[in-house]
Amino acid sequence: MTIQGIVVEVDRYGGSGTGNGHQISDNSIRLAKGGTISGNDKSTGAIWPASDTNTYVSYGNATDLWGLNWTPADVNGSGFGAVISAIKGNGNSLRTAYVDHIRITVYYTLVATASSNSPLCEGATIQLYGGPNGMTSYNWTGPGGWTSSAQNATRTNATLAMAGNYTLMVTDSSNSTATNTTTVVVNAAPTAAFSSNVTSGCAPLSVQFTDTSTGSPTTWSWSFGDGGTSILQSPTHQYNSTGSYNVSLTASNGCGNDTKTVTNYITVYSRPTATASSNSPVCEGATIQLYGGPNGMTTYSWTGPGGWTSNAQNATRTGVTLAMAGAYTLIVTNGGCTSDPVTTNVTVNAKPTATASSNSPVFEGATIELYGGPDGMTTYSWTGPGGFSSSAQNATRSNATLAMTGTYTLTVTNSNGCSDDESTSVIVNIVTYNVSGYIRVDSTPLPGVLVTAHSPWTGQDITDANGEYVLTGVPYGETNIVLTPTLAGYAFSPPTITVPGPMMGSLGDQNFTSTVAPCDYEGIAPTTYAKIPFAILESGLKMVELILGPLADTLGLPDWLDDVVAMVGPWTGGPLSWTVDMLGWDLSLMGTIVDSLAPTLGLPDWLGDLINSIVCAIFTPFTCNVTAPAFAPCG
C-alpha cells in the first residue's frame, strides 16, 4: 500500500481558571516515527477548553504527510504515534492539562502484487505469488476459468492452454480492494523451422537464413550442406560451388529440441555464357533473324536500335529499315544467374527503287515498249501477260494483240543483292477508222447538219463551213453502219446511207444532197433574238397582191409589178410573229429583186446593192452575223 496522509485528532481540555494567565493552549503537535519525534509541528496555539467537552480537534489532513516519507511498516510499528505538549499562561496558579483521547487516522492506497515462476515447461507446476501480506482475502483467476483463494496459489501439470494472464484481487480490513496481473508462459519443446531470402542463384551465392521456430528455443545449430555450420539464431552463409544443398536446423530450449531438414533447399548455378548471331547483312524491307544461345536458359533478353526489345531466344524484326542497323545485345539468365551481355552487329543494305513505264496505249500490231530503271542494276527481270518475260532493262514486245493488255512487272536487283518491284499497265487498243463525206445544196456546202451513225457502234458529227463531216473511231471490222443527216427545214437525198462493211480502212465520199423544205416556216427554230409582230406587213402585202392582180391591165400598170407582189405573197399566212432575221431577209430580198430588174426598169445598177447595204447596216448583227438556214422563195 501507499501512505497518502495522516490525521491526528485530540480530545483535550485545560481545567478551571480565569484570566489569560490561567489558560492552557497548544504548544506542539508532532508525530513519532520509529520512536523519534519527527516531522512538522501542526500546533495552532489554540486555547484548550476549561472543561471536558468530549470533542476532537484535528491536526493534518488526508493528503498531509507531515513532511515525512512513510511506509506501511512505519505506521504499523511500535515507534509510531503522536506527541502533544501544552503551555499555561503567565499566571501563578497551577493548572492541569487533560487529554482524554488521541485518534490517529492513516490514509493509504491499497496495492496488490502478483508474480509467478514463469516461464516453465509443459507438465511443470505454475507457482503464483500474491501480496501484500495480511489481507482479509485473496482471489486469483486465470485461463480456462481457473480460480484460487490462496495468497500464493499453485497449478499443477501445466499445459500450453494454461499459459496467459493470472489476476489477483486483494481485500484489506477496511474492505478496500486492489488488483494486479502476472503473465505465465508455458513452453513446449521447440518446433524447428526456417526460411531464407533466396533459394537459388549464381556462385558465389550469399544466403540469409532466418529462424522461424516456435516454442521459444534458446539455442540453435545449423548445417548448410556444404560443410558449413552455425550456432547463430539467423546466420548468413555463402555458397562458393555449384550444386544443390540440404539445409538443417536444430532448435532447443529447457523443454527439449527439434530438427528441421530441407533436401536440395539451396541450388547454386554457374554463370551462363550467352551467344548471339544473325542473318546479317539484310536488305531494306526484309526480316532480321537473331539467334541466341545457349539453349534451355530461364530467360533471354534482346535489345537493339530504336528501343527494340524481345524475350524470344531466336528473335525476328520484320519490315527492316536502315535505322534498324546496328548492335543487338543478348543477356540470358539461368536459375537467377545472369550472363554477361553479348552483341552481334546487323548490317542493313539499301534496296533500289524500281521504276517501270511504257509507251501505252498502243494499237494492235504495234510494238509495246517497256522502260525500266534505275540504271546500273545487276539484273532486270520483266514479267507480263501470257507468260512474257525479259531480262532487258528496256524490253519490247512486237505485234501487239489485245491479249497483251495487262500489268507488266519489273524486278531489279543491285550489287548488294537487294531487290525492288514496280509495275506498269499496258493497254492495247482496237484499230479504228473514219467515215467522212459532205453535204451540198445545189453544189453549195451546207453547214450545221447533224450526221449520226447507228450500229453496234455509235458516233456523230456536225458539218463544218465546207459542208464536211468526219465520224471517227469506227472499230475495225464494224458492219452495217447507217448514216442519217438531220437539219430542221431540209430534206436530204438519200435520206440515209448504209455502209455495209466490214470496216477495213477509213471511208470517204459518203455524200448527201439537200433541198429546202417547202415553205414550212413554222418548223424553223427561232433565233435567240426578240420577235417583232409583222401581221400588218403580211396583211398589207396580201391585199396589194389581190388588188394589183386583176387591175394591172385595166390601170395600165407594168407587168413586172404584179410579178413582184406575186413573188412576195407566198410568205404571207405564216406565223403572226417573225424574227428580226426574217424581216432583214425579206428586205434584203427586195434589194435582190431590184437589182435583177434594174435593166428592165432602166434603174441604175447600184440601186440593188445600195438596198442590200442599207439592210445589212440596219439589221446587223441580226442578218449579217447569224447562222441561219438559206431559204429560197417558193412557187
Secondary structure as a PSIPRED ss2 file (coil, helix, strand):
# PSIPRED VFORMAT (PSIPRED V4.0)

   1 M C   1.000  0.000  0.000
   2 T E   0.000  0.000  1.000
   3 I E   0.000  0.000  1.000
   4 Q E   0.000  0.000  1.000
   5 G E   0.000  0.000  1.000
   6 I E   0.000  0.000  1.000
   7 V E   0.000  0.000  1.000
   8 V E   0.000  0.000  1.000
   9 E E   0.000  0.000  1.000
  10 V E   0.000  0.000  1.000
  11 D E   0.000  0.000  1.000
  12 R E   0.000  0.000  1.000
  13 Y E   0.000  0.000  1.000
  14 G C   1.000  0.000  0.000
  15 G C   1.000  0.000  0.000
  16 S C   1.000  0.000  0.000
  17 G C   1.000  0.000  0.000
  18 T C   1.000  0.000  0.000
  19 G C   1.000  0.000  0.000
  20 N H   0.000  1.000  0.000
  21 G H   0.000  1.000  0.000
  22 H H   0.000  1.000  0.000
  23 Q C   1.000  0.000  0.000
  24 I E   0.000  0.000  1.000
  25 S E   0.000  0.000  1.000
  26 D E   0.000  0.000  1.000
  27 N E   0.000  0.000  1.000
  28 S E   0.000  0.000  1.000
  29 I E   0.000  0.000  1.000
  30 R E   0.000  0.000  1.000
  31 L E   0.000  0.000  1.000
  32 A E   0.000  0.000  1.000
  33 K E   0.000  0.000  1.000
  34 G C   1.000  0.000  0.000
  35 G C   1.000  0.000  0.000
  36 T E   0.000  0.000  1.000
  37 I E   0.000  0.000  1.000
  38 S E   0.000  0.000  1.000
  39 G C   1.000  0.000  0.000
  40 N C   1.000  0.000  0.000
  41 D C   1.000  0.000  0.000
  42 K C   1.000  0.000  0.000
  43 S C   1.000  0.000  0.000
  44 T C   1.000  0.000  0.000
  45 G C   1.000  0.000  0.000
  46 A C   1.000  0.000  0.000
  47 I E   0.000  0.000  1.000
  48 W C   1.000  0.000  0.000
  49 P C   1.000  0.000  0.000
  50 A C   1.000  0.000  0.000
  51 S C   1.000  0.000  0.000
  52 D C   1.000  0.000  0.000
  53 T C   1.000  0.000  0.000
  54 N C   1.000  0.000  0.000
  55 T C   1.000  0.000  0.000
  56 Y C   1.000  0.000  0.000
  57 V E   0.000  0.000  1.000
  58 S E   0.000  0.000  1.000
  59 Y E   0.000  0.000  1.000
  60 G C   1.000  0.000  0.000
  61 N C   1.000  0.000  0.000
  62 A C   1.000  0.000  0.000
  63 T C   1.000  0.000  0.000
  64 D C   1.000  0.000  0.000
  65 L C   1.000  0.000  0.000
  66 W C   1.000  0.000  0.000
  67 G C   1.000  0.000  0.000
  68 L C   1.000  0.000  0.000
  69 N C   1.000  0.000  0.000
  70 W C   1.000  0.000  0.000
  71 T C   1.000  0.000  0.000
  72 P H   0.000  1.000  0.000
  73 A H   0.000  1.000  0.000
  74 D H   0.000  1.000  0.000
  75 V H   0.000  1.000  0.000
  76 N H   0.000  1.000  0.000
  77 G C   1.000  0.000  0.000
  78 S C   1.000  0.000  0.000
  79 G C   1.000  0.000  0.000
  80 F C   1.000  0.000  0.000
  81 G E   0.000  0.000  1.000
  82 A E   0.000  0.000  1.000
  83 V E   0.000  0.000  1.000
  84 I E   0.000  0.000  1.000
  85 S E   0.000  0.000  1.000
  86 A E   0.000  0.000  1.000
  87 I E   0.000  0.000  1.000
  88 K E   0.000  0.000  1.000
  89 G C   1.000  0.000  0.000
  90 N C   1.000  0.000  0.000
  91 G C   1.000  0.000  0.000
  92 N C   1.000  0.000  0.000
  93 S C   1.000  0.000  0.000
  94 L C   1.000  0.000  0.000
  95 R C   1.000  0.000  0.000
  96 T C   1.000  0.000  0.000
  97 A C   1.000  0.000  0.000
  98 Y E   0.000  0.000  1.000
  99 V E   0.000  0.000  1.000
 100 D E   0.000  0.000  1.000
 101 H E   0.000  0.000  1.000
 102 I E   0.000  0.000  1.000
 103 R E   0.000  0.000  1.000
 104 I E   0.000  0.000  1.000
 105 T E   0.000  0.000  1.000
 106 V E   0.000  0.000  1.000
 107 Y E   0.000  0.000  1.000
 108 Y E   0.000  0.000  1.000
 109 T E   0.000  0.000  1.000
 110 L C   1.000  0.000  0.000
 111 V C   1.000  0.000  0.000
 112 A C   1.000  0.000  0.000
 113 T E   0.000  0.000  1.000
 114 A E   0.000  0.000  1.000
 115 S E   0.000  0.000  1.000
 116 S E   0.000  0.000  1.000
 117 N C   1.000  0.000  0.000
 118 S C   1.000  0.000  0.000
 119 P C   1.000  0.000  0.000
 120 L E   0.000  0.000  1.000
 121 C E   0.000  0.000  1.000
 122 E C   1.000  0.000  0.000
 123 G C   1.000  0.000  0.000
 124 A C   1.000  0.000  0.000
 125 T C   1.000  0.000  0.000
 126 I E   0.000  0.000  1.000
 127 Q E   0.000  0.000  1.000
 128 L E   0.000  0.000  1.000
 129 Y E   0.000  0.000  1.000
 130 G E   0.000  0.000  1.000
 131 G E   0.000  0.000  1.000
 132 P C   1.000  0.000  0.000
 133 N C   1.000  0.000  0.000
 134 G C   1.000  0.000  0.000
 135 M C   1.000  0.000  0.000
 136 T C   1.000  0.000  0.000
 137 S E   0.000  0.000  1.000
 138 Y E   0.000  0.000  1.000
 139 N E   0.000  0.000  1.000
 140 W E   0.000  0.000  1.000
 141 T E   0.000  0.000  1.000
 142 G E   0.000  0.000  1.000
 143 P H   0.000  1.000  0.000
 144 G H   0.000  1.000  0.000
 145 G H   0.000  1.000  0.000
 146 W E   0.000  0.000  1.000
 147 T E   0.000  0.000  1.000
 148 S E   0.000  0.000  1.000
 149 S C   1.000  0.000  0.000
 150 A C   1.000  0.000  0.000
 151 Q C   1.000  0.000  0.000
 152 N C   1.000  0.000  0.000
 153 A C   1.000  0.000  0.000
 154 T E   0.000  0.000  1.000
 155 R E   0.000  0.000  1.000
 156 T C   1.000  0.000  0.000
 157 N C   1.000  0.000  0.000
 158 A C   1.000  0.000  0.000
 159 T C   1.000  0.000  0.000
 160 L H   0.000  1.000  0.000
 161 A H   0.000  1.000  0.000
 162 M H   0.000  1.000  0.000
 163 A C   1.000  0.000  0.000
 164 G E   0.000  0.000  1.000
 165 N E   0.000  0.000  1.000
 166 Y E   0.000  0.000  1.000
 167 T E   0.000  0.000  1.000
 168 L E   0.000  0.000  1.000
 169 M E   0.000  0.000  1.000
 170 V E   0.000  0.000  1.000
 171 T E   0.000  0.000  1.000
 172 D C   1.000  0.000  0.000
 173 S C   1.000  0.000  0.000
 174 S C   1.000  0.000  0.000
 175 N C   1.000  0.000  0.000
 176 S C   1.000  0.000  0.000
 177 T E   0.000  0.000  1.000
 178 A E   0.000  0.000  1.000
 179 T E   0.000  0.000  1.000
 180 N E   0.000  0.000  1.000
 181 T E   0.000  0.000  1.000
 182 T E   0.000  0.000  1.000
 183 T E   0.000  0.000  1.000
 184 V E   0.000  0.000  1.000
 185 V C   1.000  0.000  0.000
 186 V E   0.000  0.000  1.000
 187 N E   0.000  0.000  1.000
 188 A C   1.000  0.000  0.000
 189 A C   1.000  0.000  0.000
 190 P C   1.000  0.000  0.000
 191 T E   0.000  0.000  1.000
 192 A C   1.000  0.000  0.000
 193 A C   1.000  0.000  0.000
 194 F E   0.000  0.000  1.000
 195 S E   0.000  0.000  1.000
 196 S E   0.000  0.000  1.000
 197 N C   1.000  0.000  0.000
 198 V C   1.000  0.000  0.000
 199 T C   1.000  0.000  0.000
 200 S E   0.000  0.000  1.000
 201 G E   0.000  0.000  1.000
 202 C E   0.000  0.000  1.000
 203 A C   1.000  0.000  0.000
 204 P C   1.000  0.000  0.000
 205 L E   0.000  0.000  1.000
 206 S E   0.000  0.000  1.000
 207 V E   0.000  0.000  1.000
 208 Q E   0.000  0.000  1.000
 209 F E   0.000  0.000  1.000
 210 T E   0.000  0.000  1.000
 211 D E   0.000  0.000  1.000
 212 T C   1.000  0.000  0.000
 213 S C   1.000  0.000  0.000
 214 T E   0.000  0.000  1.000
 215 G C   1.000  0.000  0.000
 216 S C   1.000  0.000  0.000
 217 P C   1.000  0.000  0.000
 218 T C   1.000  0.000  0.000
 219 T E   0.000  0.000  1.000
 220 W E   0.000  0.000  1.000
 221 S E   0.000  0.000  1.000
 222 W E   0.000  0.000  1.000
 223 S E   0.000  0.000  1.000
 224 F C   1.000  0.000  0.000
 225 G C   1.000  0.000  0.000
 226 D C   1.000  0.000  0.000
 227 G C   1.000  0.000  0.000
 228 G C   1.000  0.000  0.000
 229 T E   0.000  0.000  1.000
 230 S E   0.000  0.000  1.000
 231 I C   1.000  0.000  0.000
 232 L C   1.000  0.000  0.000
 233 Q C   1.000  0.000  0.000
 234 S C   1.000  0.000  0.000
 235 P C   1.000  0.000  0.000
 236 T E   0.000  0.000  1.000
 237 H E   0.000  0.000  1.000
 238 Q E   0.000  0.000  1.000
 239 Y E   0.000  0.000  1.000
 240 N C   1.000  0.000  0.000
 241 S C   1.000  0.000  0.000
 242 T C   1.000  0.000  0.000
 243 G E   0.000  0.000  1.000
 244 S E   0.000  0.000  1.000
 245 Y E   0.000  0.000  1.000
 246 N E   0.000  0.000  1.000
 247 V E   0.000  0.000  1.000
 248 S E   0.000  0.000  1.000
 249 L E   0.000  0.000  1.000
 250 T E   0.000  0.000  1.000
 251 A E   0.000  0.000  1.000
 252 S E   0.000  0.000  1.000
 253 N E   0.000  0.000  1.000
 254 G C   1.000  0.000  0.000
 255 C C   1.000  0.000  0.000
 256 G E   0.000  0.000  1.000
 257 N E   0.000  0.000  1.000
 258 D E   0.000  0.000  1.000
 259 T E   0.000  0.000  1.000
 260 K E   0.000  0.000  1.000
 261 T E   0.000  0.000  1.000
 262 V E   0.000  0.000  1.000
 263 T E   0.000  0.000  1.000
 264 N E   0.000  0.000  1.000
 265 Y E   0.000  0.000  1.000
 266 I E   0.000  0.000  1.000
 267 T E   0.000  0.000  1.000
 268 V E   0.000  0.000  1.000
 269 Y E   0.000  0.000  1.000
 270 S C   1.000  0.000  0.000
 271 R C   1.000  0.000  0.000
 272 P C   1.000  0.000  0.000
 273 T C   1.000  0.000  0.000
 274 A C   1.000  0.000  0.000
 275 T E   0.000  0.000  1.000
 276 A E   0.000  0.000  1.000
 277 S E   0.000  0.000  1.000
 278 S E   0.000  0.000  1.000
 279 N C   1.000  0.000  0.000
 280 S C   1.000  0.000  0.000
 281 P C   1.000  0.000  0.000
 282 V E   0.000  0.000  1.000
 283 C E   0.000  0.000  1.000
 284 E C   1.000  0.000  0.000
 285 G C   1.000  0.000  0.000
 286 A C   1.000  0.000  0.000
 287 T C   1.000  0.000  0.000
 288 I E   0.000  0.000  1.000
 289 Q E   0.000  0.000  1.000
 290 L E   0.000  0.000  1.000
 291 Y E   0.000  0.000  1.000
 292 G E   0.000  0.000  1.000
 293 G E   0.000  0.000  1.000
 294 P C   1.000  0.000  0.000
 295 N C   1.000  0.000  0.000
 296 G C   1.000  0.000  0.000
 297 M C   1.000  0.000  0.000
 298 T C   1.000  0.000  0.000
 299 T E   0.000  0.000  1.000
 300 Y E   0.000  0.000  1.000
 301 S E   0.000  0.000  1.000
 302 W E   0.000  0.000  1.000
 303 T E   0.000  0.000  1.000
 304 G E   0.000  0.000  1.000
 305 P H   0.000  1.000  0.000
 306 G H   0.000  1.000  0.000
 307 G H   0.000  1.000  0.000
 308 W E   0.000  0.000  1.000
 309 T E   0.000  0.000  1.000
 310 S E   0.000  0.000  1.000
 311 N C   1.000  0.000  0.000
 312 A C   1.000  0.000  0.000
 313 Q C   1.000  0.000  0.000
 314 N C   1.000  0.000  0.000
 315 A C   1.000  0.000  0.000
 316 T E   0.000  0.000  1.000
 317 R E   0.000  0.000  1.000
 318 T C   1.000  0.000  0.000
 319 G C   1.000  0.000  0.000
 320 V C   1.000  0.000  0.000
 321 T C   1.000  0.000  0.000
 322 L H   0.000  1.000  0.000
 323 A H   0.000  1.000  0.000
 324 M H   0.000  1.000  0.000
 325 A C   1.000  0.000  0.000
 326 G E   0.000  0.000  1.000
 327 A E   0.000  0.000  1.000
 328 Y E   0.000  0.000  1.000
 329 T E   0.000  0.000  1.000
 330 L E   0.000  0.000  1.000
 331 I E   0.000  0.000  1.000
 332 V E   0.000  0.000  1.000
 333 T E   0.000  0.000  1.000
 334 N E   0.000  0.000  1.000
 335 G C   1.000  0.000  0.000
 336 G C   1.000  0.000  0.000
 337 C E   0.000  0.000  1.000
 338 T E   0.000  0.000  1.000
 339 S C   1.000  0.000  0.000
 340 D C   1.000  0.000  0.000
 341 P C   1.000  0.000  0.000
 342 V E   0.000  0.000  1.000
 343 T E   0.000  0.000  1.000
 344 T E   0.000  0.000  1.000
 345 N E   0.000  0.000  1.000
 346 V E   0.000  0.000  1.000
 347 T C   1.000  0.000  0.000
 348 V E   0.000  0.000  1.000
 349 N E   0.000  0.000  1.000
 350 A C   1.000  0.000  0.000
 351 K C   1.000  0.000  0.000
 352 P C   1.000  0.000  0.000
 353 T C   1.000  0.000  0.000
 354 A C   1.000  0.000  0.000
 355 T E   0.000  0.000  1.000
 356 A E   0.000  0.000  1.000
 357 S E   0.000  0.000  1.000
 358 S E   0.000  0.000  1.000
 359 N C   1.000  0.000  0.000
 360 S C   1.000  0.000  0.000
 361 P C   1.000  0.000  0.000
 362 V E   0.000  0.000  1.000
 363 F E   0.000  0.000  1.000
 364 E C   1.000  0.000  0.000
 365 G C   1.000  0.000  0.000
 366 A C   1.000  0.000  0.000
 367 T C   1.000  0.000  0.000
 368 I E   0.000  0.000  1.000
 369 E E   0.000  0.000  1.000
 370 L E   0.000  0.000  1.000
 371 Y E   0.000  0.000  1.000
 372 G E   0.000  0.000  1.000
 373 G E   0.000  0.000  1.000
 374 P C   1.000  0.000  0.000
 375 D C   1.000  0.000  0.000
 376 G C   1.000  0.000  0.000
 377 M C   1.000  0.000  0.000
 378 T C   1.000  0.000  0.000
 379 T E   0.000  0.000  1.000
 380 Y E   0.000  0.000  1.000
 381 S E   0.000  0.000  1.000
 382 W E   0.000  0.000  1.000
 383 T E   0.000  0.000  1.000
 384 G E   0.000  0.000  1.000
 385 P H   0.000  1.000  0.000
 386 G H   0.000  1.000  0.000
 387 G H   0.000  1.000  0.000
 388 F E   0.000  0.000  1.000
 389 S E   0.000  0.000  1.000
 390 S E   0.000  0.000  1.000
 391 S C   1.000  0.000  0.000
 392 A C   1.000  0.000  0.000
 393 Q C   1.000  0.000  0.000
 394 N C   1.000  0.000  0.000
 395 A C   1.000  0.000  0.000
 396 T E   0.000  0.000  1.000
 397 R E   0.000  0.000  1.000
 398 S C   1.000  0.000  0.000
 399 N C   1.000  0.000  0.000
 400 A C   1.000  0.000  0.000
 401 T C   1.000  0.000  0.000
 402 L H   0.000  1.000  0.000
 403 A H   0.000  1.000  0.000
 404 M H   0.000  1.000  0.000
 405 T C   1.000  0.000  0.000
 406 G E   0.000  0.000  1.000
 407 T E   0.000  0.000  1.000
 408 Y E   0.000  0.000  1.000
 409 T E   0.000  0.000  1.000
 410 L E   0.000  0.000  1.000
 411 T E   0.000  0.000  1.000
 412 V E   0.000  0.000  1.000
 413 T E   0.000  0.000  1.000
 414 N C   1.000  0.000  0.000
 415 S C   1.000  0.000  0.000
 416 N C   1.000  0.000  0.000
 417 G C   1.000  0.000  0.000
 418 C C   1.000  0.000  0.000
 419 S E   0.000  0.000  1.000
 420 D E   0.000  0.000  1.000
 421 D E   0.000  0.000  1.000
 422 E E   0.000  0.000  1.000
 423 S E   0.000  0.000  1.000
 424 T E   0.000  0.000  1.000
 425 S E   0.000  0.000  1.000
 426 V E   0.000  0.000  1.000
 427 I C   1.000  0.000  0.000
 428 V E   0.000  0.000  1.000
 429 N E   0.000  0.000  1.000
 430 I C   1.000  0.000  0.000
 431 V C   1.000  0.000  0.000
 432 T E   0.000  0.000  1.000
 433 Y E   0.000  0.000  1.000
 434 N E   0.000  0.000  1.000
 435 V E   0.000  0.000  1.000
 436 S E   0.000  0.000  1.000
 437 G E   0.000  0.000  1.000
 438 Y E   0.000  0.000  1.000
 439 I E   0.000  0.000  1.000
 440 R E   0.000  0.000  1.000
 441 V E   0.000  0.000  1.000
 442 D C   1.000  0.000  0.000
 443 S C   1.000  0.000  0.000
 444 T E   0.000  0.000  1.000
 445 P E   0.000  0.000  1.000
 446 L C   1.000  0.000  0.000
 447 P C   1.000  0.000  0.000
 448 G C   1.000  0.000  0.000
 449 V C   1.000  0.000  0.000
 450 L E   0.000  0.000  1.000
 451 V E   0.000  0.000  1.000
 452 T E   0.000  0.000  1.000
 453 A E   0.000  0.000  1.000
 454 H E   0.000  0.000  1.000
 455 S C   1.000  0.000  0.000
 456 P C   1.000  0.000  0.000
 457 W C   1.000  0.000  0.000
 458 T C   1.000  0.000  0.000
 459 G E   0.000  0.000  1.000
 460 Q E   0.000  0.000  1.000
 461 D E   0.000  0.000  1.000
 462 I E   0.000  0.000  1.000
 463 T C   1.000  0.000  0.000
 464 D C   1.000  0.000  0.000
 465 A C   1.000  0.000  0.000
 466 N C   1.000  0.000  0.000
 467 G C   1.000  0.000  0.000
 468 E E   0.000  0.000  1.000
 469 Y E   0.000  0.000  1.000
 470 V E   0.000  0.000  1.000
 471 L E   0.000  0.000  1.000
 472 T E   0.000  0.000  1.000
 473 G E   0.000  0.000  1.000
 474 V E   0.000  0.000  1.000
 475 P E   0.000  0.000  1.000
 476 Y C   1.000  0.000  0.000
 477 G C   1.000  0.000  0.000
 478 E C   1.000  0.000  0.000
 479 T C   1.000  0.000  0.000
 480 N C   1.000  0.000  0.000
 481 I E   0.000  0.000  1.000
 482 V E   0.000  0.000  1.000
 483 L E   0.000  0.000  1.000
 484 T E   0.000  0.000  1.000
 485 P E   0.000  0.000  1.000
 486 T E   0.000  0.000  1.000
 487 L C   1.000  0.000  0.000
 488 A C   1.000  0.000  0.000
 489 G C   1.000  0.000  0.000
 490 Y E   0.000  0.000  1.000
 491 A E   0.000  0.000  1.000
 492 F E   0.000  0.000  1.000
 493 S E   0.000  0.000  1.000
 494 P C   1.000  0.000  0.000
 495 P C   1.000  0.000  0.000
 496 T C   1.000  0.000  0.000
 497 I E   0.000  0.000  1.000
 498 T E   0.000  0.000  1.000
 499 V E   0.000  0.000  1.000
 500 P C   1.000  0.000  0.000
 501 G C   1.000  0.000  0.000
 502 P C   1.000  0.000  0.000
 503 M C   1.000  0.000  0.000
 504 M C   1.000  0.000  0.000
 505 G C   1.000  0.000  0.000
 506 S C   1.000  0.000  0.000
 507 L E   0.000  0.000  1.000
 508 G C   1.000  0.000  0.000
 509 D C   1.000  0.000  0.000
 510 Q C   1.000  0.000  0.000
 511 N C   1.000  0.000  0.000
 512 F E   0.000  0.000  1.000
 513 T E   0.000  0.000  1.000
 514 S E   0.000  0.000  1.000
 515 T E   0.000  0.000  1.000
 516 V E   0.000  0.000  1.000
 517 A C   1.000  0.000  0.000
 518 P C   1.000  0.000  0.000
 519 C C   1.000  0.000  0.000
 520 D C   1.000  0.000  0.000
 521 Y H   0.000  1.000  0.000
 522 E H   0.000  1.000  0.000
 523 G H   0.000  1.000  0.000
 524 I C   1.000  0.000  0.000
 525 A C   1.000  0.000  0.000
 526 P C   1.000  0.000  0.000
 527 T C   1.000  0.000  0.000
 528 T C   1.000  0.000  0.000
 529 Y C   1.000  0.000  0.000
 530 A C   1.000  0.000  0.000
 531 K E   0.000  0.000  1.000
 532 I E   0.000  0.000  1.000
 533 P E   0.000  0.000  1.000
 534 F C   1.000  0.000  0.000
 535 A H   0.000  1.000  0.000
 536 I H   0.000  1.000  0.000
 537 L H   0.000  1.000  0.000
 538 E H   0.000  1.000  0.000
 539 S H   0.000  1.000  0.000
 540 G H   0.000  1.000  0.000
 541 L H   0.000  1.000  0.000
 542 K H   0.000  1.000  0.000
 543 M H   0.000  1.000  0.000
 544 V H   0.000  1.000  0.000
 545 E H   0.000  1.000  0.000
 546 L H   0.000  1.000  0.000
 547 I H   0.000  1.000  0.000
 548 L H   0.000  1.000  0.000
 549 G H   0.000  1.000  0.000
 550 P H   0.000  1.000  0.000
 551 L H   0.000  1.000  0.000
 552 A H   0.000  1.000  0.000
 553 D H   0.000  1.000  0.000
 554 T H   0.000  1.000  0.000
 555 L H   0.000  1.000  0.000
 556 G C   1.000  0.000  0.000
 557 L C   1.000  0.000  0.000
 558 P C   1.000  0.000  0.000
 559 D H   0.000  1.000  0.000
 560 W H   0.000  1.000  0.000
 561 L H   0.000  1.000  0.000
 562 D H   0.000  1.000  0.000
 563 D H   0.000  1.000  0.000
 564 V H   0.000  1.000  0.000
 565 V H   0.000  1.000  0.000
 566 A H   0.000  1.000  0.000
 567 M H   0.000  1.000  0.000
 568 V H   0.000  1.000  0.000
 569 G H   0.000  1.000  0.000
 570 P H   0.000  1.000  0.000
 571 W H   0.000  1.000  0.000
 572 T C   1.000  0.000  0.000
 573 G C   1.000  0.000  0.000
 574 G C   1.000  0.000  0.000
 575 P C   1.000  0.000  0.000
 576 L C   1.000  0.000  0.000
 577 S E   0.000  0.000  1.000
 578 W E   0.000  0.000  1.000
 579 T E   0.000  0.000  1.000
 580 V H   0.000  1.000  0.000
 581 D H   0.000  1.000  0.000
 582 M H   0.000  1.000  0.000
 583 L H   0.000  1.000  0.000
 584 G H   0.000  1.000  0.000
 585 W H   0.000  1.000  0.000
 586 D H   0.000  1.000  0.000
 587 L H   0.000  1.000  0.000
 588 S H   0.000  1.000  0.000
 589 L H   0.000  1.000  0.000
 590 M H   0.000  1.000  0.000
 591 G H   0.000  1.000  0.000
 592 T H   0.000  1.000  0.000
 593 I H   0.000  1.000  0.000
 594 V H   0.000  1.000  0.000
 595 D H   0.000  1.000  0.000
 596 S H   0.000  1.000  0.000
 597 L H   0.000  1.000  0.000
 598 A H   0.000  1.000  0.000
 599 P H   0.000  1.000  0.000
 600 T H   0.000  1.000  0.000
 601 L H   0.000  1.000  0.000
 602 G C   1.000  0.000  0.000
 603 L C   1.000  0.000  0.000
 604 P C   1.000  0.000  0.000
 605 D C   1.000  0.000  0.000
 606 W H   0.000  1.000  0.000
 607 L H   0.000  1.000  0.000
 608 G H   0.000  1.000  0.000
 609 D H   0.000  1.000  0.000
 610 L H   0.000  1.000  0.000
 611 I H   0.000  1.000  0.000
 612 N H   0.000  1.000  0.000
 613 S H   0.000  1.000  0.000
 614 I H   0.000  1.000  0.000
 615 V H   0.000  1.000  0.000
 616 C H   0.000  1.000  0.000
 617 A H   0.000  1.000  0.000
 618 I H   0.000  1.000  0.000
 619 F H   0.000  1.000  0.000
 620 T C   1.000  0.000  0.000
 621 P C   1.000  0.000  0.000
 622 F C   1.000  0.000  0.000
 623 T C   1.000  0.000  0.000
 624 C C   1.000  0.000  0.000
 625 N C   1.000  0.000  0.000
 626 V C   1.000  0.000  0.000
 627 T C   1.000  0.000  0.000
 628 A C   1.000  0.000  0.000
 629 P C   1.000  0.000  0.000
 630 A C   1.000  0.000  0.000
 631 F C   1.000  0.000  0.000
 632 A C   1.000  0.000  0.000
 633 P C   1.000  0.000  0.000
 634 C C   1.000  0.000  0.000
 635 G C   1.000  0.000  0.000
